[in-house]
Amino acid sequence: MRMSILCVLGMLLPSVVSAATLYFDPQERTVGRETPFQIAVLIDAPVAVNAFDVAVRIPEGLIPIQTSDGGSLINFWIDAPRFDVSTRILHFSGIVPGGFVGSGARLMTISLRAAHTGVAHISFDATTQVRRNTADAAREPLTLRSLALLVQDGRENIENPIPDTEPPLPFVPAIIHDASIERGAPLLVFATQ
């Protein structure tokens, strides 16, 4: 009897579900045709995540101009952003050593130009993945939010309000010797961002 009561209570109590949320932050929700505008790709992560494989669907009528990783959460890029014209997908992937927990972290900024007026829907492709900062790198459940932009004639877009003002980290190379690598020959080791 006690066991059945506990089972019923367990089913009635709300379960705690965590999921990272990927979303877009536009400069404005109404943009002008033929002049560039920017949208940022952001993440909210309630648990530590450290690997990102992101595919953004860009509809016909929106033309990607460039991407910027200035101020990006991603420290190490596995695949630099690239746009496939045939699939209309902008893909990028990277990692954050040590993981990230928090909200409103920028992964990428995309500059676009609209060729037509109307409503343009930007979304994440179903292949998008985020991995937890755990030993097994479990796949994090995701909430993917799309973005609808209204494109109008005669509207001026804001000029790049997200400048990349952060200078690169110092370049400090080190020469090491390790008997297990190349029989102890000197090696040059460095990393910078």
N, C-alpha and C positions, 0 to 999 in steps of 0.2 A: 504494500500500500504506500509506504513512504517513498519507495523508488519511483512509483508511477507519479506521485505528486511532484517529486523533484524533476522528473522528465517533462511534465507539463509546464512547470515553472520555467525550466530552461528554455522551452520553446516560446514561451510568452515574453520573456525578457528580451529587450532589443540586443542584437549582437553588435559588437564594435567592428566596423569595417573601415579599413583605411584604404585610400586610393590616392595616387598622385593625380593632379589635374594639369593638363597642358592646355593653354589658351593663347589667344592673340590679343595684343594691346595696340590698337590703332592710334595714330595721331588724332584722327577724327573719324567719325562713322560716316560722314558725308565727305566725299573727295571730288576734286576736279578732274576732268578728262585731260589727257595729254601732258600733265606736269607730274613729276615724281612725288610720291608720298611714301611713308615708312609705316611698317607694322613690326612689333616685337613679338617674338615667340617666348612665352613665359611658362614657368612651372611653379606649382605649389606642391610640396612634398611633406606629408605628415610623418613619414618614416625616412630614414637615411637611404638615399639613392645615389648611385655613382656612375651609371652608364646609360647613355642615351642614343637611340637609333631612331631618328625622326624623319618622317616623310610628310611633306606639306603639299596638298593638292591645290594648284593654282589654276583657276578656270580660264577658258578662252576669253580673250578680251582684257586680261591683265598680263602685263609683260614684266617679268623680273628684270631689274636693271643691275642690281648688285646686292651683296650681303655684307654684313659687318658683324664681326665677333667682338667688337669693342664693348667692354663691360660684361662679357659673357661669363656665366658660371663655369662653363667648360674650360678646363685647363689644358687638356691634351686632346687633339683632334685625331680621330681615326680616319674619317672621311671628311674632307673639306666640303663645304656646300657646293652642290652641283645641280643644275636644272636639266631635266630630260624633256625636251620639247615634245616628243611623241607621247609620253605618258602624262605630261603636265605636272610632274612631281619634282619638287625641290627636296633633295635628300642630304642629310648630314648626320654624323655620329661622332661621339667623343666621350671622354670620361672625366670624372672629378675624383682624384685620389682622396680618400678619407670620407667621401660622401657629402651629401647636402641634405639638411632638414630645414624647412622654412617656406616662405611664400614670396611670390612676386620676383623670383630670380629669372633674369634674362638668359636665354640660351642663344639667341640670334636676333638680328634686326634685318629685315628684308625691305629693300627699296623696290617699289613697283610703279608702273605707269598704266593707266587705264586707256584702252583704245576705243571703248564704246561707253555710252551712257546706260544706265539701268542698275540693277542690283547684281553684285558680284559676291559669290560665296566662296570663302577660303576655308579649307578644312584639313584635318589630319587624315592621312591614309591609314587603313586598318593595320598595316604592317608596322606602324610606330610602336616602339617598345622602350620601356624604362626598366632598369635592373636595380635591385636593392643592393645596398652596401653590406652584403653578407658573404660568408665563405662560399655558399652555393650560388650566389648571384641570382637569386630567385627573381622571376618576372614580377614587377610591381603592377597591381591592378591600376588601370588608367581610366580617368574621365577625360574625354577629348571634346573640347568646346570649339565649335566652328565660329566663323565671323561673317556677317553680312554687311557689305559696304554699299552705300548708295553713291553712284557715280553720276555727276551732273556737269553739264557744260557751263562755262563762265565762272567757275569756282576756283579760287587760288588755293593751292595746297601750302601747308606750312613747310618752310625750308628746314631740312634736317635738324630737328630739335634734339637729336641724340648723338652729339658729336663724340668721337673717340678721342678723349683727352688724356687717357692713361698711358704713360710711356711704358715701353717694354722693361722687363726686369733686367738687372745688370747681367752682362755676359761674363761669367767667371769660369774659364776652362781650368781643368785640373789634369795633371799628368800622374797616372798611377801605374804601378807594376803589380802584376798578379801572376804567380807561377802557374796557376791553372789555366790562364788565358794566353795563348800565343807564346808559351814557354817564357813568360815573364817579360816579354818585350814591352816597352813603354806604350801606354794607351792614353789618348786624349779623351776626356770625359767632360760633357757639358750639357746643360739644359737651360733654356730660357723661354720666356713667354712674352 
